[in-house]
Amino acid sequence: MVLADGDAGTIASPTCAAGVGDIVYVDLPKWNPNRRGKSLGSVESVKAVSDIYSPVSGEIAEINESLADAPEKLNSDPHGDAWLSKSG
C-alpha cells in the first residue's frame, strides 16, 4: 500500500502482518531503486518468513529503521509508525 503525499509516497504493508502472525524480525529495504513487484524486504514471524513486494517503482528516500528494534510495530500499527520506506 502506498500513502501518497504530493510527489512522495510512503510504503506500508498492512497485509504482511495479517497473514504471518506475530512479527519478530524485519529485513528492511535496501538503499537502491525500488521495483514494482520485486522484493522490498522480508518479515519473519513465529510461523514463517515472507517477502514484502513493492507496490511501486522509485528511489528509496527513507527507511524506517525503528522497525529493526521494534518489528512488532508491523502487527500493531501498519498504517502509522510501522511504515517500511518512503520514496520521492
N, C-alpha and C positions, 0 to 999 in steps of 0.2 A: 504494500500500500504506500502511495506517495502523497504526502501532505504538501500541497503547493503553497508557495509564498512568493508571489511575483515571479522572477526568473529562477528562483531556487526551489529545491524540493527536499523534504525530509522523508527518508525511507524508514517505515515502521513495519513490524511483522506481527500483527495480532494473531494470525493463524498458526504461526510456528509454535507458539506456546500451547495452543488449544489441542493439538494432536499428539504432542510428545510427553506431556506430563510436567512434573517439576523440573525446571531447568537448573543444571548445576554448573555449566560451563558454556561460554560463548567464544567462538573463534571470530574475532572482529574482522570487518572488511579491511583490505589492504589499501595502501595509498597508490592506487593506479586507476586507470579508466574502468568504469563500471559498464558491463554489457548486459543488455536486457536478456533475460532467460538464462544467464550464466550464474554460477555460484558466487554469492556475495560474501559468504561466510558460513558458519555452521553453529548449531546448538547441540549440546549434549544434555540429555536428561537421564533420569533413573531408568528409562525404558530403552532409549536409542540415541544415536547420533543422526542428525538430519541437516541437510544443506538448506540454506536460505537462498532463494533465487531472486535476482534483481528484477524488479518490475519495469525498470527504465535503464537507458544508457546515459552515460555522462561522466564527468570528472567528479571524484570524491573530494569535497572541500573540508569535511569534518567527520570525525569518527567519535562515537560515544564511548570513550574509554572507561567511563564509570561502570560499564557492564562487565568489565574484566574482574572487578572486585565485588560486584553485586549482580550476577546473572539472573537471579530470581526476580529482578525487576520486570523481565520479559513476561513472567506469569502475572504479576500484579498491575503493571501499568504500561502495556504495549503501545498505547496511543500517546503517552506522555513522556515520562522520564526514560523510558526504555527504547527510544528511537535508536536505529542502528547507525545510519550515516546521513550526511547532508551533502547534496550536490548542487552545483551552481553553474 
